[in-house]
């Protein structure tokens, strides 16, 4: 029987999980790695889930409508692309403020979806990194000026972000692994995906281990990456240190669900990306590469022999080709521990 969809909104979710068997064999891994490939969402990343959930939940509450509402968000990443795509599909205006370090590809995607890119003063953008997550509110307030019916999608503290992954991503992982997932690996940008997935998985099986990917604080900007302002991690924050949660930990993130925090270097990230492309034919983005690198290091351990490790892989590498993410750098990658 044929199937014609009514909108891209019907295509979100049910992304595949693929076990990387050739990678496991080539690296002699003791554990199993099965990646959740989120770039199969229609706008190309896991942010599609929360963008759609935030918009449709607000519609159900009667907070917004395409006839009068302008959606607003401040972001450096895939949230902007996802919001722009679904705003277009549903007939909303969308105004976006961009952080520093946005890849050329993502800027061009925003242009394609005809999003309005706001001019945000540099002092406001700088304030985000000086004051932490709380300063995002200053940027949103600035962007709302002059708009009759603004609606900030508030990706960092919107419970609908968490709900998208609690209702869908977590259950998909559980069902597709037949409840056999042992370790879940995720990064923290807005905190929604890791919180939502972890909450669901731990409700199903409290022994599921949650490992949080974090950029090595000594390697945030690697000297070999000319022109890459944020070191290439694209939205993964250091949310925990020896003192506890850092100012970059978003409200969405729940540290009580985390069992372990794993620092990863950019050398390890690149190595993971290039190994996955070489042995599995899958080219992922930098944040996905970081979580994959953590999964590889976990799978090397004897204690994880036979265990199923599922890293959430947010997007593919095509959005970072302008930054030469595909380029092999032997002098860098030889520093990786795998």
C-alpha positions as MATLAB code, in Angstrom:
seq = 'XXXXXXXXXXXXXXXXXXXXXXXXXXXXXXXXXXXXXXXXXXXXXXXXXXXXXXXXXXXXXXXXXXXXXXXXXXXXXXXXXXXXXXXXXXXXXXXXXXXXXXXXXXXXXXXXXXXXXXXXXXXXXXXXXXXXXXXXXXXXXXXXXXXXXXXXXXXXXXXXXXXXXXXXXXXXXXXXXXXXXXXXXXXXXXXXXXXXXXXXXXXXXXXXXXXXXXXXXXXXXXXXXXXXXXXXXXXXXXXXXXXXXXXXXXXXXXXXXXXXXXXXXXXXXXXXXXXXXXXXXXXXXXXXXXXXXXXXXXXXXXXXXXXXXXXXXXXXXXXXXXXXXXXXXXXXXXXXXX';
ca = [
       0.000    0.000    0.000;
       1.303    3.441   -0.909;
       2.034    6.131    1.634;
       2.096    9.869    0.987;
       2.939   12.050    3.960;
       1.258   15.385    4.588;
       4.258   17.221    6.036;
       7.854   16.727    7.186;
       6.450   16.910   10.708;
       5.301   13.312   10.194;
       8.853   12.140    9.458;
      10.463   12.937   12.814;
      11.791   10.073   14.896;
      12.149    6.323   14.448;
      15.783    6.823   13.482;
      17.851    3.641   13.098;
      20.307    2.106   15.539;
      23.239    0.471   13.776;
      25.802   -1.797   15.423;
      29.310   -0.962   14.256;
      30.530   -4.526   13.808;
      33.448   -3.798   11.489;
      34.654   -1.068   13.827;
      34.409   -3.474   16.766;
      36.431   -6.060   14.850;
      39.114   -3.668   13.586;
      39.696   -2.169   17.044;
      39.358   -5.475   18.888;
      36.682   -4.030   21.150;
      35.356   -6.041   24.070;
      31.991   -4.281   24.233;
      29.433   -3.742   21.483;
      28.650   -0.273   20.070;
      25.333    0.526   18.386;
      24.920    4.164   17.365;
      21.581    5.995   17.275;
      21.788    7.794   13.905;
      19.817   10.989   14.437;
      20.734   12.545   11.087;
      17.925   10.450    9.594;
      15.469   13.041   10.952;
      14.092   15.265    8.151;
      16.055   18.413    9.009;
      19.160   16.371    9.770;
      19.650   16.137   13.538;
      18.232   15.101   16.906;
      17.110   18.709   17.407;
      14.205   18.008   15.042;
      12.553   16.114   17.873;
      12.596   18.927   20.388;
      11.846   21.664   17.847;
       8.662   19.897   16.788;
       7.672   19.015   20.372;
       8.174   22.596   21.583;
       6.107   24.047   18.740;
       3.279   21.517   18.897;
       3.050   21.553   22.701;
       2.754   25.357   22.607;
       0.051   25.055   19.925;
      -1.929   22.631   22.078;
      -1.740   25.050   25.003;
      -2.993   27.827   22.744;
       0.174   29.879   23.265;
       1.052   30.298   19.591;
      -0.457   30.302   16.107;
       1.085   30.791   12.653;
      -1.119   33.823   11.955;
       0.379   36.004   14.684;
       3.410   34.388   16.381;
       7.103   34.890   15.634;
       9.264   32.099   17.054;
      12.576   33.220   18.570;
      15.717   31.327   19.542;
      19.412   32.024   20.181;
      21.679   29.139   19.218;
      24.906   28.096   17.555;
      23.743   24.722   16.409;
      21.206   22.389   14.915;
      18.344   23.791   16.971;
      18.234   26.779   14.651;
      18.088   24.637   11.528;
      15.369   22.428   13.002;
      13.271   25.374   14.201;
      13.637   27.083   10.822;
      12.517   23.956    8.968;
       9.450   23.301   11.108;
       8.538   26.981   11.306;
       8.494   26.967    7.487;
       6.475   23.744    7.369;
       3.892   25.140    9.783;
       3.774   28.721    8.490;
       5.517   30.558   11.345;
       7.981   33.424   11.146;
      11.283   32.508   12.813;
      13.920   34.911   14.125;
      17.270   33.499   15.160;
      20.300   34.945   16.903;
      23.571   33.141   16.237;
      26.400   32.425   18.629;
      29.976   32.435   17.431;
      31.420   29.409   15.646;
      28.400   28.560   13.468;
      29.497   26.565   10.426;
      28.940   28.019    6.955;
      26.694   25.094    6.068;
      24.275   25.810    8.881;
      24.127   29.506    8.018;
      23.260   28.585    4.431;
      20.558   26.187    5.629;
      18.977   28.981    7.660;
      19.062   31.142    4.557;
      17.393   28.368    2.554;
      14.544   28.121    5.079;
      14.268   31.947    4.973;
      14.753   32.434    8.685;
      15.421   35.981    9.876;
      18.945   36.170   11.290;
      19.082   38.831   13.992;
      21.993   41.183   14.572;
      22.942   40.523   18.193;
      25.475   42.904   19.813;
      28.831   41.299   20.534;
      28.670   42.320   24.189;
      25.504   40.251   24.655;
      27.048   37.235   22.958;
      30.200   37.608   25.058;
      28.045   37.763   28.181;
      26.831   34.219   27.570;
      30.342   32.868   27.939;
      31.206   35.159   30.853;
      28.042   34.596   32.912;
      27.046   31.136   31.735;
      23.698   29.786   30.613;
      21.682   32.394   32.553;
      22.845   35.151   30.179;
      20.879   33.631   27.305;
      17.809   35.411   28.704;
      19.448   38.795   28.022;
      19.871   37.899   24.355;
      16.284   36.662   23.998;
      14.918   39.837   25.608;
      16.905   41.912   23.125;
      15.626   39.884   20.173;
      11.976   40.201   21.239;
      11.993   44.001   20.990;
       9.661   45.358   18.339;
       7.801   42.071   17.792;
       4.058   42.048   18.553;
       3.711   38.373   19.431;
       7.128   36.845   20.152;
       7.461   33.336   21.509;
      10.857   32.253   22.772;
      11.322   28.514   22.306;
      13.794   28.520   25.256;
      15.682   25.387   24.328;
      17.817   25.482   27.493;
      15.038   25.442   30.078;
      11.970   24.225   28.202;
      10.580   20.954   29.619;
       9.143   20.121   26.193;
      12.747   19.650   25.048;
      13.148   16.902   27.646;
       9.713   15.493   26.887;
      10.548   14.977   23.217;
      13.281   12.530   24.163;
      11.480   10.988   27.128;
       8.429   10.269   24.968;
      10.219    9.147   21.815;
      14.025    8.805   21.705;
      14.327    6.815   24.926;
      11.526    4.392   24.034;
      12.998    3.898   20.556;
      16.367    2.914   22.033;
      14.705    0.576   24.518;
      12.508   -1.086   21.903;
      15.142   -1.383   19.173;
      17.615   -3.011   21.574;
      14.906   -5.253   23.087;
      15.741   -3.691   26.441;
      19.312   -4.951   26.229;
      21.037   -1.540   26.353;
      23.667   -1.512   29.118;
      25.307    1.900   28.682;
      23.939    5.095   27.157;
      26.382    7.813   26.033;
      25.239   11.375   25.377;
      26.596   14.911   25.322;
      25.107   18.002   26.937;
      24.321   21.063   24.858;
      20.796   22.010   25.893;
      20.564   18.964   28.181;
      17.226   17.797   26.789;
      18.215   14.658   24.920;
      20.468   13.190   27.592;
      17.981   14.010   30.380;
      14.952   12.657   28.531;
      16.610    9.475   27.273;
      18.321    8.731   30.587;
      15.148    9.283   32.597;
      13.222    6.827   30.445;
      15.939    4.173   30.327;
      16.545    4.269   34.068;
      12.817    3.933   34.735;
      12.837    0.790   32.610;
      16.080   -0.535   34.115;
      17.852    1.361   36.917;
      21.099   -0.488   36.159;
      21.481    1.213   32.758;
      24.639    3.311   33.061;
      24.613    6.899   31.750;
      27.933    8.382   30.642;
      28.151   12.094   29.825;
      30.537   13.222   27.087;
      32.492   16.389   27.897;
      35.198   18.267   25.967;
      38.593   18.120   27.626;
      38.948   21.547   29.312;
      42.613   21.598   28.310;
      41.769   20.972   24.665;
      38.725   23.150   23.923;
      40.481   25.022   21.113;
      43.034   22.856   19.384;
      45.939   24.767   17.774;
      45.671   22.852   14.493;
      42.100   23.970   13.849;
      42.528   27.266   12.061;
      39.270   29.125   11.694;
      37.284   26.885   14.034;
      36.256   29.121   16.900;
      34.830   26.588   19.338;
      37.308   23.766   18.865;
      34.874   21.828   16.732;
      32.750   20.295   19.518;
      29.728   22.332   18.390;
      27.541   22.622   21.447;
      28.840   20.007   23.871;
      29.626   21.792   27.130;
      31.714   20.914   30.135;
      28.848   20.612   32.602;
      30.691   18.994   35.500;
      34.048   19.400   37.194;
      35.546   18.550   40.583;
      33.272   21.116   42.244;
      30.072   19.819   40.642;
      27.918   21.321   37.906;
      29.436   24.272   36.030;
      27.708   27.544   34.979;
      27.348   26.047   31.478;
      25.008   23.317   32.730;
      21.552   24.133   31.308;
      18.414   23.954   33.427;
      17.218   20.997   31.336;
      20.114   18.837   32.491;
      19.643   16.605   35.531;
      22.957   15.569   37.050;
      21.209   12.991   39.248;
      20.750   10.809   36.166;
      24.453   10.797   35.279;
      26.668    7.951   36.460;
      29.933    9.097   34.925;
      31.480   12.118   33.164;
      34.043   11.379   30.474;
      36.414   14.014   29.093;
      37.333   13.583   25.446;
      39.991   15.339   23.373;
      39.561   16.677   19.875;
      42.203   14.211   18.671;
      40.027   11.350   19.948;
      36.959   12.952   18.375;
      38.603   13.189   14.950;
      39.935    9.659   15.204;
      36.480    8.280   16.002;
      34.866   10.193   13.119;
      37.411    8.960   10.594;
      37.351    5.345   11.797;
      33.554    5.243   11.567;
      33.610    6.646    8.027;
      36.383    4.252    6.960;
      34.943    1.035    8.394;
      31.181    1.655    8.483;
      30.529    4.183    5.711;
      28.958    6.580    8.228;
      30.236   10.164    8.438;
      29.117   11.951   11.593;
      29.578   15.422   13.042;
      31.926   16.516   15.805;
      29.595   16.114   18.791;
      28.661   12.654   17.508;
      32.340   11.858   17.101;
      32.999   12.882   20.696;
      30.308   10.541   22.061;
      31.489    7.769   19.749;
      35.028    8.225   21.077;
      33.711    7.832   24.630;
      31.825    4.691   23.555;
      35.006    3.245   22.005;
      36.992    3.859   25.184;
      34.249    2.203   27.219;
      34.161   -0.770   24.825;
      37.916   -1.258   25.268;
      37.469   -2.059   28.953;
      37.338   -5.652   30.139;
      34.569   -4.769   32.586;
      32.323   -3.925   29.602;
      32.951   -7.137   27.653;
      29.751   -8.180   25.872;
      27.848   -5.079   27.013;
      25.764   -3.044   24.574;
      26.805    0.616   24.454;
      24.504    3.080   22.672;
      25.898    6.542   21.877;
      23.456    9.184   20.630;
      24.927   10.573   17.386;
      23.243   13.952   16.771;
      24.076   14.746   13.133;
      26.309   13.933   10.179;
      29.564   15.478    9.044;
      28.248   17.214    5.945;
      27.447   20.310    8.031;
      31.130   20.761    8.860;
      32.904   20.152    5.554;
      33.887   23.838    5.412;
      35.917   23.145    8.567;
      37.645   20.122    6.984;
      36.194   17.712    9.506;
      36.852   14.941    6.981;
      40.574   15.733    6.777;
      42.910   13.081    8.192;
      45.522   14.621   10.509;
      47.935   11.808   11.516;
      49.976   14.090   13.777;
      46.845   14.821   15.800;
      45.046   11.493   15.692;
      48.061    9.506   16.840;
      47.407   11.050   20.253;
      44.095    9.202   20.500;
      44.037    6.127   22.721;
      42.519    3.818   20.129;
];
